[in-house]
Amino acid sequence: MDTNEELDPPETEESLRLQASLHYSVNKIIKHILAENNSDATVTPQFVHAVATTVWHQCNSMAVDLDAFSKHGKRTQVNAEDVKLCVRRNQALVDHLSDFQASLKDEKPKRRK
């Protein structure tokens, strides 16, 4: 399979709905960040589309990588270590994910035996 085909799967009705939802969310996030920073800047629809498209392609790329990492580990389920492998070049993000993972373990209710 061509790499571009993996990153650009066929557009199904569900994929189009997800892209529209992502576009809406990206727009809201950008406006929220601008408002939080008391910015009077405005963004063009083209800018929002470019950011949403970049996020969409990054998600597709990460999904392919996560699938490959879990298959390499002879698993059918993606786990936190696979995610950390995907972001391994960003040490701050790896640290943040590790801290988050540790906090989840701390919050887990103890099981009765």
N, C-alpha and C positions, 0 to 999 in steps of 0.2 A: 504494500500500500504506500502511495506517495505521502510524504510528510505533510504536504499542503492539504491532502484529503483528510488526514487525521486531525489537523487543526481546524479545518473548515468542513465539519460534517454536513450532510444534506440538511437543508432547512425544512424542518417539519413544522406543523402548526404549533406544537408545544415549544419548539426552539424559538419560533417567532414571538410567541407570548413571553417567553423568558427574556428575550432580548429587549422587548418593549418594557418589561418590568425593570430590567437592569437600567435602561435608558432613563426611565422615570426616577429611579432611586439615585442614580448618579447625579441627575439634575438637582434633586432635593438635597443631597449631601453637599454639593458645591455651593448651593445657595445658603445652606446652614453654616458652612465654614466661613463664607464671606460675611454673613450676618454676625457670627461670633467674633470676628475680627474687626467689626465696625467698618467694613470696606464698602465704599460706594461703587465699586467696580461692577460691571455687568458682564455676563458671558453670552456668547453667541450660541445659537443652536448647533452650529458646526463644531464649536469647541466641545460642547456636551456630547455630541455624537462621536467625536474623535476619542474622547476619554472612555465612553461606554464601549466603543468598538475595541479599544485597547484592553479594557478589563475583560471583555468577552473572549478575546483571543488568548489572553493570559490564562483565563480559567480553563479553556479547552486544552491548552498546552500542559497546564498543571495536571489536568485529569488524565491525560495520556501518560505523563511521567509517573503519577501515583499508581496507575494501573500496572505499569512496567515494574515499579519497585515492589508492589505486592506480589506480582507473579514471580519475580526473581526470588522473593522470600518464600515461594511455594504456598502462598496464602490467597484466599479469595476475597479477603476483606482488607481494606486500607486501614492502617493504624497510625498513631501519632508519630512513630519513627519514620514512616514513609513521608509524612508531611515535613518533618525536620530535614529529611534528605533533600526534598525539593527546594528548601530555602537555605540550604547549608552555606551558601555564599554570603548570606546576610546574618552575621553573628548576632547582632542585636535582636533580630527576629527569632533566631533559634533560641536565644536566652529567654525572650518573652514567652515563646511557646512552651519551653521547659518549665518556666515558673507557673504558667497557666495550667499545665498538665499536673504539676505538683499540687496546686491549689485544689484541683478537682479530686485528687486522691485524698487530700485532707478532709474534704467535704463528704466523701462517700460514707453513707451510714454503715455501721458495723452489722454484719450478718449474724444471725443466731445460728448456732450449730445444733 
